[in-house]
Amino acid sequence: MKCIKSVKQTKQISLGEIIRVTDEDAIEKVKGGFWVYAPKSEWKQDRVGNKTENSKTTTTEEPKVKKGKSKKELKLEKKRNK
């Protein structure tokens, strides 16, 4: 896997976008001239930045619904029923 960064903007790709692709795909895209190789640390930093931005903008999240009782709750309930 290689990390590549866009150096030209198109309809589908924004300028400076960093993606991880297979080695073969990376070679082809870099040969095309729209992409350059980027260090993995830059890709990781970009992902962390996107996650923090997304978490700040999504304030209307629905609370998680509990699917069932935990093991601890089941044990306590079983003891009470004895």
N, C-alpha and C positions, 0 to 999 in steps of 0.2 A: 504494500500500500504506500502511496505517495500523496503528499499534500501539494496542491497547486492553487495559485492565486490568479484571479483574472486581472488583466492589465488593460483590457478594452471593454467598454460597456455595450451590451446588446439588449434586445427585447427581453430575453430570458435570464440574462446574467447581469448583476450589478457590478460596478467597478470595485475591485478590492475584495470580492467574495472569495473565500477560501473553502475548498472542498477536499475530501479524501477519496481517491479513486485507486483502481488497480494500477500496477506498474505499466501494463500495456496501454490502458486508456490515458494515463499521464503522458506517456511518450508521444502518443498521437496528438493530444491536445496542445502540448508544448510546441510541437512541430508546426501546428497551425498558426501560432503567433498570438493567440488571444490569452494564453496562460503562461505562467512562469512557475518554477518550483518554489515552494515555501517551506520553512522549517515546521516541524510538527508542533513545536512550542507555540508558534504563532497561531496555528489552527486551534490548539487547546485554549489559548487565551481568547480567541474569537468566540468559541463555543461558550465559555464561562460568561463573557460579556453579553451574549445573546440571552442566556438563561436569566441573568440578573435583570435585564431590561424587560423580559417577558413577565417575570414574577412581579415587577413593580407595576406594570400596566394592567395586569389581570387581577383587579381587586374584587371583582364580582364572582369569585369562585363559589360553587355550591359546596356545602359541607359534605364530607364523606359519610355515606350511610353504612352503618354497621350491618354486616350480613348475618351474623349469628353471635352466639355467646362464645367467649373465650374459654379455654380449658380451665382456667382458674374459676371462672363463674360457674361452669358446669360442676366442678368438684364441690364448691360451696353449696350449690343447690342440692346435690346428691346427699351431702352430709345433713342438710336441714330436713330432708325427706325421710331419713332413717329414724 
